[in-house]
Amino acid sequence: MSLAKIKHIPFLIKKLGDGEYRIKIKEGKIQIFSKNKRYENEEIKKIIEEIKENEKDEC
């Protein structure tokens, strides 16, 4: 299973907005990313893909 990478954190925060986050990192990969809701790996990947698609549309 391929986990989301640390470099994706700014994209996640941009999408989810201001707040207090809990992030668990293991071996350079995001294990848990939570704000008010907990996002598991597959959900994180979907959010990142959404952001990338929206950025392509804006160009």
KASUL-V509452 format. One record per residue. N is the residue number from 1. RES is the residue in one letter. NEAR is the number of other ideal C-beta (glycine too) atoms within 12 Angstrom. Layout:
BEGIN
n,res,near
N,RES,NEAR
N,RES,NEAR
END
This chain:
BEGIN
n,res,near
1,M,9
2,S,12
3,L,22
4,A,32
5,K,22
6,I,20
7,K,13
8,H,30
9,I,25
10,P,15
11,F,26
12,L,31
13,I,22
14,K,17
15,K,26
16,L,25
17,G,11
18,D,10
19,G,14
20,E,11
21,Y,21
22,R,16
23,I,24
24,K,21
25,I,18
26,K,14
27,E,10
28,G,13
29,K,22
30,I,34
31,Q,22
32,I,22
33,F,35
34,S,20
35,K,21
36,N,13
37,K,15
38,R,17
39,Y,29
40,E,19
41,N,23
42,E,16
43,E,22
44,I,35
45,K,24
46,K,19
47,I,28
48,I,31
49,E,19
50,E,20
51,I,24
52,K,18
53,E,15
54,N,15
55,E,14
56,K,10
57,D,9
58,E,8
59,C,7
END
